[in-house]
Amino acid sequence: MEIRVVEKESDSLRVELPRGEETLLIPLVELLQAEEKVVEARYFLGHALLDRPTLFLRTKGEKPQQVLKRVLKDLADAYGDALVEFDRKAEKAKA
């Protein structure tokens, strides 16, 4: 997945995701908003054919890229656990 950093400041970060990856933004923003150091987390979809989905993050007391990395890891772990659970259940269903 190609993620482009559009704007980076000491307390804010704006990144663009590839088109078609906007479904990642909903759980990502929900987890970001639950973080204590996050002041603002939102996304913009723009025009479906012309714009790339964009994530905006503003933090206080911690670099936004550190918060984003941590939350992305948490999200990957959560979905990885779901995949393992699905594989386990699917194997039982074959029998």
A tleap script that builds the chain and sets N, CA, C and O, in Angstrom:
source leaprc.protein.ff14SB
mol = sequence {
  NMET GLU ILE ARG VAL VAL GLU LYS GLU SER
  ASP SER LEU ARG VAL GLU LEU PRO ARG GLY
  GLU GLU THR LEU LEU ILE PRO LEU VAL GLU
  LEU LEU GLN ALA GLU GLU LYS VAL VAL GLU
  ALA ARG TYR PHE LEU GLY HIE ALA LEU LEU
  ASP ARG PRO THR LEU PHE LEU ARG THR LYS
  GLY GLU LYS PRO GLN GLN VAL LEU LYS ARG
  VAL LEU LYS ASP LEU ALA ASP ALA TYR GLY
  ASP ALA LEU VAL GLU PHE ASP ARG LYS ALA
  GLU LYS ALA LYS CALA
}
set mol.1.N position { 0.852 -1.174 0.000 }
set mol.1.CA position { 0.000 0.000 0.000 }
set mol.1.C position { 0.894 1.232 0.000 }
set mol.1.O position { 1.780 1.364 0.844 }
set mol.2.N position { 0.665 2.107 -0.922 }
set mol.2.CA position { 1.443 3.331 -1.024 }
set mol.2.C position { 0.765 4.449 -0.230 }
set mol.2.O position { -0.313 4.920 -0.595 }
set mol.3.N position { 1.405 4.861 0.848 }
set mol.3.CA position { 0.901 5.958 1.671 }
set mol.3.C position { 1.828 7.145 1.454 }
set mol.3.O position { 3.048 7.017 1.556 }
set mol.4.N position { 1.245 8.295 1.155 }
set mol.4.CA position { 2.039 9.504 0.943 }
set mol.4.C position { 1.826 10.479 2.092 }
set mol.4.O position { 0.691 10.778 2.464 }
set mol.5.N position { 2.927 10.971 2.649 }
set mol.5.CA position { 2.850 12.013 3.667 }
set mol.5.C position { 2.746 13.340 2.924 }
set mol.5.O position { 3.661 13.736 2.202 }
set mol.6.N position { 1.619 14.018 3.113 }
set mol.6.CA position { 1.356 15.269 2.409 }
set mol.6.C position { 1.842 16.455 3.234 }
set mol.6.O position { 2.370 17.427 2.694 }
set mol.7.N position { 1.657 16.363 4.549 }
set mol.7.CA position { 2.021 17.467 5.441 }
set mol.7.C position { 2.465 16.870 6.775 }
set mol.7.O position { 1.799 15.998 7.332 }
set mol.8.N position { 3.600 17.355 7.274 }
set mol.8.CA position { 4.114 16.852 8.549 }
set mol.8.C position { 4.623 18.034 9.364 }
set mol.8.O position { 5.516 18.761 8.930 }
set mol.9.N position { 4.047 18.217 10.543 }
set mol.9.CA position { 4.499 19.243 11.470 }
set mol.9.C position { 4.728 18.578 12.819 }
set mol.9.O position { 4.499 17.377 12.965 }
set mol.10.N position { 5.178 19.347 13.806 }
set mol.10.CA position { 5.501 18.752 15.100 }
set mol.10.C position { 4.290 18.149 15.795 }
set mol.10.O position { 4.426 17.198 16.564 }
set mol.11.N position { 3.096 18.697 15.528 }
set mol.11.CA position { 1.894 18.194 16.203 }
set mol.11.C position { 0.806 17.715 15.252 }
set mol.11.O position { -0.286 17.368 15.700 }
set mol.12.N position { 1.078 17.688 13.954 }
set mol.12.CA position { 0.044 17.243 13.014 }
set mol.12.C position { 0.661 16.491 11.841 }
set mol.12.O position { 1.838 16.637 11.513 }
set mol.13.N position { -0.188 15.687 11.233 }
set mol.13.CA position { 0.233 14.844 10.129 }
set mol.13.C position { -0.950 14.665 9.182 }
set mol.13.O position { -2.077 14.435 9.620 }
set mol.14.N position { -0.686 14.773 7.890 }
set mol.14.CA position { -1.709 14.531 6.872 }
set mol.14.C position { -1.131 13.529 5.877 }
set mol.14.O position { -0.091 13.773 5.267 }
set mol.15.N position { -1.817 12.402 5.722 }
set mol.15.CA position { -1.345 11.362 4.808 }
set mol.15.C position { -2.452 10.981 3.839 }
set mol.15.O position { -3.638 11.027 4.164 }
set mol.16.N position { -2.027 10.603 2.640 }
set mol.16.CA position { -2.956 10.132 1.619 }
set mol.16.C position { -2.795 8.637 1.445 }
set mol.16.O position { -1.682 8.111 1.447 }
set mol.17.N position { -3.920 7.960 1.295 }
set mol.17.CA position { -3.925 6.524 1.045 }
set mol.17.C position { -4.337 6.289 -0.405 }
set mol.17.O position { -4.923 7.172 -1.031 }
set mol.18.N position { -4.041 5.120 -0.939 }
set mol.18.CA position { -4.476 4.822 -2.308 }
set mol.18.C position { -5.998 4.759 -2.396 }
set mol.18.O position { -6.671 4.442 -1.415 }
set mol.19.N position { -6.528 5.059 -3.564 }
set mol.19.CA position { -7.970 4.913 -3.773 }
set mol.19.C position { -8.332 3.454 -3.556 }
set mol.19.O position { -7.571 2.554 -3.911 }
set mol.20.N position { -9.487 3.230 -2.976 }
set mol.20.CA position { -9.926 1.879 -2.709 }
set mol.20.C position { -9.561 1.393 -1.319 }
set mol.20.O position { -9.988 0.313 -0.911 }
set mol.21.N position { -8.778 2.171 -0.586 }
set mol.21.CA position { -8.359 1.783 0.759 }
set mol.21.C position { -9.091 2.581 1.835 }
set mol.21.O position { -8.681 2.588 2.996 }
set mol.22.N position { -10.173 3.251 1.447 }
set mol.22.CA position { -10.871 4.102 2.408 }
set mol.22.C position { -11.557 3.324 3.535 }
set mol.22.O position { -11.857 3.897 4.582 }
set mol.23.N position { -11.807 2.035 3.334 }
set mol.23.CA position { -12.436 1.255 4.405 }
set mol.23.C position { -11.519 1.120 5.616 }
set mol.23.O position { -12.000 0.875 6.723 }
set mol.24.N position { -10.232 1.273 5.433 }
set mol.24.CA position { -9.283 1.254 6.540 }
set mol.24.C position { -9.457 2.470 7.439 }
set mol.24.O position { -9.149 2.405 8.629 }
set mol.25.N position { -9.942 3.569 6.894 }
set mol.25.CA position { -9.998 4.827 7.635 }
set mol.25.C position { -10.987 4.814 8.801 }
set mol.25.O position { -10.725 5.445 9.825 }
set mol.26.N position { -12.092 4.126 8.676 }
set mol.26.CA position { -13.106 4.145 9.739 }
set mol.26.C position { -12.571 3.533 11.032 }
set mol.26.O position { -12.602 4.205 12.063 }
set mol.27.N position { -12.080 2.284 11.025 }
set mol.27.CA position { -11.553 1.757 12.289 }
set mol.27.C position { -10.292 2.482 12.746 }
set mol.27.O position { -10.052 2.600 13.947 }
set mol.28.N position { -9.487 2.966 11.807 }
set mol.28.CA position { -8.269 3.686 12.159 }
set mol.28.C position { -8.587 4.972 12.904 }
set mol.28.O position { -7.989 5.250 13.944 }
set mol.29.N position { -9.515 5.750 12.390 }
set mol.29.CA position { -9.892 7.010 13.036 }
set mol.29.C position { -10.560 6.746 14.385 }
set mol.29.O position { -10.338 7.488 15.341 }
set mol.30.N position { -11.371 5.699 14.468 }
set mol.30.CA position { -12.000 5.365 15.757 }
set mol.30.C position { -10.958 5.054 16.821 }
set mol.30.O position { -11.073 5.520 17.954 }
set mol.31.N position { -9.943 4.273 16.469 }
set mol.31.CA position { -8.883 3.958 17.428 }
set mol.31.C position { -8.037 5.184 17.753 }
set mol.31.O position { -7.636 5.376 18.901 }
set mol.32.N position { -7.768 6.010 16.754 }
set mol.32.CA position { -7.003 7.234 17.004 }
set mol.32.C position { -7.742 8.166 17.955 }
set mol.32.O position { -7.137 8.748 18.854 }
set mol.33.N position { -9.040 8.306 17.759 }
set mol.33.CA position { -9.826 9.198 18.619 }
set mol.33.C position { -9.874 8.705 20.058 }
set mol.33.O position { -10.107 9.499 20.969 }
set mol.34.N position { -9.661 7.430 20.280 }
set mol.34.CA position { -9.662 6.867 21.630 }
set mol.34.C position { -8.326 7.094 22.346 }
set mol.34.O position { -8.238 6.908 23.560 }
set mol.35.N position { -7.298 7.491 21.612 }
set mol.35.CA position { -5.983 7.724 22.195 }
set mol.35.C position { -5.973 9.016 23.013 }
set mol.35.O position { -6.545 10.025 22.600 }
set mol.36.N position { -5.331 8.977 24.151 }
set mol.36.CA position { -5.274 10.125 25.063 }
set mol.36.C position { -4.547 11.326 24.461 }
set mol.36.O position { -4.953 12.466 24.684 }
set mol.37.N position { -3.487 11.085 23.708 }
set mol.37.CA position { -2.661 12.169 23.153 }
set mol.37.C position { -3.224 12.776 21.868 }
set mol.37.O position { -2.675 13.750 21.354 }
set mol.38.N position { -4.303 12.214 21.353 }
set mol.38.CA position { -4.874 12.701 20.092 }
set mol.38.C position { -5.877 13.818 20.361 }
set mol.38.O position { -6.836 13.644 21.113 }
set mol.39.N position { -5.640 14.956 19.741 }
set mol.39.CA position { -6.536 16.103 19.838 }
set mol.39.C position { -7.595 16.028 18.743 }
set mol.39.O position { -8.761 16.357 18.964 }
set mol.40.N position { -7.172 15.592 17.564 }
set mol.40.CA position { -8.086 15.540 16.417 }
set mol.40.C position { -7.647 14.431 15.470 }
set mol.40.O position { -6.464 14.306 15.154 }
set mol.41.N position { -8.594 13.639 15.025 }
set mol.41.CA position { -8.349 12.605 14.020 }
set mol.41.C position { -9.576 12.543 13.132 }
set mol.41.O position { -10.688 12.321 13.612 }
set mol.42.N position { -9.377 12.738 11.846 }
set mol.42.CA position { -10.505 12.692 10.910 }
set mol.42.C position { -9.987 12.308 9.528 }
set mol.42.O position { -8.784 12.314 9.267 }
set mol.43.N position { -10.922 11.978 8.662 }
set mol.43.CA position { -10.535 11.635 7.304 }
set mol.43.C position { -11.427 12.350 6.310 }
set mol.43.O position { -12.545 12.761 6.623 }
set mol.44.N position { -10.902 12.485 5.103 }
set mol.44.CA position { -11.605 13.121 3.994 }
set mol.44.C position { -11.567 12.167 2.814 }
set mol.44.O position { -10.514 11.620 2.483 }
set mol.45.N position { -12.705 11.968 2.183 }
set mol.45.CA position { -12.742 11.089 1.018 }
set mol.45.C position { -12.615 11.859 -0.284 }
set mol.45.O position { -12.012 11.367 -1.238 }
set mol.46.N position { -13.172 13.055 -0.337 }
set mol.46.CA position { -13.097 13.844 -1.555 }
set mol.46.C position { -13.860 13.198 -2.695 }
set mol.46.O position { -14.771 12.402 -2.468 }
set mol.47.N position { -13.492 13.534 -3.908 }
set mol.47.CA position { -14.121 13.001 -5.107 }
set mol.47.C position { -13.623 11.579 -5.343 }
set mol.47.O position { -12.422 11.322 -5.251 }
set mol.48.N position { -14.521 10.664 -5.643 }
set mol.48.CA position { -14.177 9.243 -5.777 }
set mol.48.C position { -13.152 8.960 -6.880 }
set mol.48.O position { -12.348 8.038 -6.751 }
set mol.49.N position { -13.173 9.734 -7.948 }
set mol.49.CA position { -12.260 9.479 -9.063 }
set mol.49.C position { -11.047 10.398 -9.086 }
set mol.49.O position { -10.031 10.062 -9.694 }
set mol.50.N position { -11.139 11.541 -8.439 }
set mol.50.CA position { -10.076 12.534 -8.546 }
set mol.50.C position { -9.174 12.628 -7.314 }
set mol.50.O position { -7.991 12.947 -7.437 }
set mol.51.N position { -9.717 12.356 -6.145 }
set mol.51.CA position { -8.969 12.555 -4.908 }
set mol.51.C position { -8.609 11.241 -4.242 }
set mol.51.O position { -9.302 10.236 -4.396 }
set mol.52.N position { -7.521 11.265 -3.503 }
set mol.52.CA position { -7.136 10.113 -2.689 }
set mol.52.C position { -7.681 10.321 -1.285 }
set mol.52.O position { -7.719 11.459 -0.816 }
set mol.53.N position { -8.108 9.259 -0.591 }
set mol.53.CA position { -8.557 9.394 0.796 }
set mol.53.C position { -7.416 9.944 1.651 }
set mol.53.O position { -6.265 9.534 1.503 }
set mol.54.N position { -7.747 10.875 2.545 }
set mol.54.CA position { -6.742 11.555 3.351 }
set mol.54.C position { -7.066 11.433 4.832 }
set mol.54.O position { -8.217 11.579 5.244 }
set mol.55.N position { -6.042 11.165 5.622 }
set mol.55.CA position { -6.155 11.103 7.072 }
set mol.55.C position { -5.454 12.318 7.651 }
set mol.55.O position { -4.327 12.636 7.271 }
set mol.56.N position { -6.129 12.997 8.578 }
set mol.56.CA position { -5.522 14.128 9.291 }
set mol.56.C position { -5.465 13.776 10.767 }
set mol.56.O position { -6.444 13.300 11.342 }
set mol.57.N position { -4.306 14.015 11.375 }
set mol.57.CA position { -4.092 13.680 12.780 }
set mol.57.C position { -3.375 14.829 13.477 }
set mol.57.O position { -2.352 15.312 12.992 }
set mol.58.N position { -3.914 15.270 14.623 }
set mol.58.CA position { -3.267 16.293 15.449 }
set mol.58.C position { -3.142 15.727 16.858 }
set mol.58.O position { -4.095 15.175 17.408 }
set mol.59.N position { -1.944 15.874 17.433 }
set mol.59.CA position { -1.677 15.330 18.760 }
set mol.59.C position { -1.157 16.407 19.702 }
set mol.59.O position { -0.820 17.515 19.288 }
set mol.60.N position { -1.103 16.048 20.982 }
set mol.60.CA position { -0.542 16.941 21.988 }
set mol.60.C position { 0.343 16.106 22.908 }
set mol.60.O position { -0.133 15.171 23.553 }
set mol.61.N position { 1.625 16.443 22.968 }
set mol.61.CA position { 2.533 15.748 23.866 }
set mol.61.C position { 3.220 14.531 23.282 }
set mol.61.O position { 4.040 13.912 23.961 }
set mol.62.N position { 2.918 14.171 22.063 }
set mol.62.CA position { 3.561 13.044 21.385 }
set mol.62.C position { 3.522 13.280 19.887 }
set mol.62.O position { 2.554 13.836 19.370 }
set mol.63.N position { 4.563 12.863 19.191 }
set mol.63.CA position { 4.615 13.048 17.744 }
set mol.63.C position { 3.477 12.273 17.082 }
set mol.63.O position { 3.218 11.127 17.449 }
set mol.64.N position { 2.800 12.878 16.119 }
set mol.64.CA position { 1.673 12.188 15.474 }
set mol.64.C position { 2.079 10.901 14.759 }
set mol.64.O position { 1.308 9.942 14.730 }
set mol.65.N position { 3.279 10.873 14.184 }
set mol.65.CA position { 3.698 9.659 13.497 }
set mol.65.C position { 3.895 8.501 14.481 }
set mol.65.O position { 3.675 7.347 14.115 }
set mol.66.N position { 4.303 8.785 15.717 }
set mol.66.CA position { 4.445 7.731 16.721 }
set mol.66.C position { 3.079 7.172 17.111 }
set mol.66.O position { 2.910 5.960 17.245 }
set mol.67.N position { 2.112 8.064 17.292 }
set mol.67.CA position { 0.755 7.626 17.636 }
set mol.67.C position { 0.178 6.797 16.493 }
set mol.67.O position { -0.419 5.746 16.726 }
set mol.68.N position { 0.352 7.266 15.266 }
set mol.68.CA position { -0.180 6.549 14.104 }
set mol.68.C position { 0.448 5.159 13.979 }
set mol.68.O position { -0.256 4.184 13.717 }
set mol.69.N position { 1.753 5.063 14.162 }
set mol.69.CA position { 2.423 3.760 14.096 }
set mol.69.C position { 1.867 2.804 15.147 }
set mol.69.O position { 1.600 1.638 14.853 }
set mol.70.N position { 1.695 3.297 16.366 }
set mol.70.CA position { 1.192 2.457 17.451 }
set mol.70.C position { -0.217 1.955 17.155 }
set mol.70.O position { -0.518 0.776 17.345 }
set mol.71.N position { -1.073 2.852 16.692 }
set mol.71.CA position { -2.458 2.478 16.406 }
set mol.71.C position { -2.538 1.545 15.199 }
set mol.71.O position { -3.349 0.619 15.191 }
set mol.72.N position { -1.719 1.775 14.192 }
set mol.72.CA position { -1.697 0.861 13.040 }
set mol.72.C position { -1.250 -0.536 13.462 }
set mol.72.O position { -1.780 -1.532 12.969 }
set mol.73.N position { -0.286 -0.616 14.363 }
set mol.73.CA position { 0.153 -1.920 14.870 }
set mol.73.C position { -0.975 -2.594 15.640 }
set mol.73.O position { -1.217 -3.789 15.469 }
set mol.74.N position { -1.672 -1.828 16.493 }
set mol.74.CA position { -2.808 -2.384 17.240 }
set mol.74.C position { -3.882 -2.908 16.285 }
set mol.74.O position { -4.456 -3.975 16.502 }
set mol.75.N position { -4.139 -2.150 15.239 }
set mol.75.CA position { -5.145 -2.541 14.249 }
set mol.75.C position { -4.713 -3.814 13.514 }
set mol.75.O position { -5.523 -4.717 13.305 }
set mol.76.N position { -3.447 -3.882 13.127 }
set mol.76.CA position { -2.927 -5.068 12.447 }
set mol.76.C position { -3.006 -6.288 13.364 }
set mol.76.O position { -3.360 -7.381 12.920 }
set mol.77.N position { -2.678 -6.100 14.637 }
set mol.77.CA position { -2.766 -7.209 15.597 }
set mol.77.C position { -4.206 -7.688 15.750 }
set mol.77.O position { -4.465 -8.891 15.788 }
set mol.78.N position { -5.138 -6.746 15.838 }
set mol.78.CA position { -6.544 -7.108 16.015 }
set mol.78.C position { -7.060 -7.900 14.812 }
set mol.78.O position { -7.740 -8.911 14.983 }
set mol.79.N position { -6.742 -7.449 13.604 }
set mol.79.CA position { -7.200 -8.156 12.419 }
set mol.79.C position { -6.438 -9.450 12.213 }
set mol.79.O position { -6.982 -10.414 11.675 }
set mol.80.N position { -5.176 -9.479 12.640 }
set mol.80.CA position { -4.408 -10.722 12.571 }
set mol.80.C position { -5.007 -11.779 13.474 }
set mol.80.O position { -5.087 -12.949 13.100 }
set mol.81.N position { -5.435 -11.367 14.679 }
set mol.81.CA position { -6.095 -12.288 15.602 }
set mol.81.C position { -7.398 -12.812 15.001 }
set mol.81.O position { -7.729 -13.989 15.149 }
set mol.82.N position { -8.127 -11.940 14.330 }
set mol.82.CA position { -9.383 -12.354 13.700 }
set mol.82.C position { -9.107 -13.374 12.597 }
set mol.82.O position { -9.869 -14.326 12.429 }
set mol.83.N position { -8.039 -13.185 11.856 }
set mol.83.CA position { -7.680 -14.118 10.789 }
set mol.83.C position { -7.314 -15.488 11.368 }
set mol.83.O position { -7.734 -16.520 10.844 }
set mol.84.N position { -6.536 -15.493 12.442 }
set mol.84.CA position { -6.157 -16.753 13.089 }
set mol.84.C position { -7.401 -17.482 13.589 }
set mol.84.O position { -7.534 -18.693 13.409 }
set mol.85.N position { -8.310 -16.739 14.216 }
set mol.85.CA position { -9.549 -17.337 14.729 }
set mol.85.C position { -10.397 -17.903 13.585 }
set mol.85.O position { -10.962 -18.990 13.705 }
set mol.86.N position { -10.480 -17.174 12.495 }
set mol.86.CA position { -11.234 -17.653 11.337 }
set mol.86.C position { -10.620 -18.932 10.774 }
set mol.86.O position { -11.329 -19.895 10.482 }
set mol.87.N position { -9.297 -18.931 10.625 }
set mol.87.CA position { -8.622 -20.128 10.111 }
set mol.87.C position { -8.900 -21.340 11.000 }
set mol.87.O position { -9.140 -22.440 10.501 }
set mol.88.N position { -8.866 -21.136 12.299 }
set mol.88.CA position { -9.112 -22.221 13.249 }
set mol.88.C position { -10.544 -22.753 13.095 }
set mol.88.O position { -10.761 -23.964 13.066 }
set mol.89.N position { -11.495 -21.858 13.000 }
set mol.89.CA position { -12.911 -22.269 12.848 }
set mol.89.C position { -13.154 -22.899 11.490 }
set mol.89.O position { -13.932 -23.846 11.377 }
set mol.90.N position { -12.498 -22.386 10.457 }
set mol.90.CA position { -12.691 -22.925 9.109 }
set mol.90.C position { -12.156 -24.344 9.022 }
set mol.90.O position { -12.746 -25.184 8.343 }
set mol.91.N position { -11.050 -24.625 9.695 }
set mol.91.CA position { -10.499 -25.982 9.692 }
set mol.91.C position { -11.477 -26.960 10.341 }
set mol.91.O position { -11.644 -28.078 9.855 }
set mol.92.N position { -12.119 -26.555 11.424 }
set mol.92.CA position { -13.094 -27.415 12.097 }
set mol.92.C position { -14.311 -27.651 11.219 }
set mol.92.O position { -14.902 -28.730 11.263 }
set mol.93.N position { -14.693 -26.666 10.425 }
set mol.93.CA position { -15.881 -26.782 9.589 }
set mol.93.C position { -15.669 -27.758 8.437 }
set mol.93.O position { -16.632 -28.334 7.932 }
set mol.94.N position { -14.437 -27.949 8.023 }
set mol.94.CA position { -14.143 -28.863 6.910 }
set mol.94.C position { -14.420 -30.309 7.301 }
set mol.94.O position { -14.778 -31.117 6.445 }
set mol.95.N position { -14.262 -30.646 8.562 }
set mol.95.CA position { -14.377 -32.041 9.020 }
set mol.95.C position { -15.767 -32.571 8.982 }
set mol.95.O position { -15.997 -33.727 9.340 }
savepdb mol mol.pdb
quit
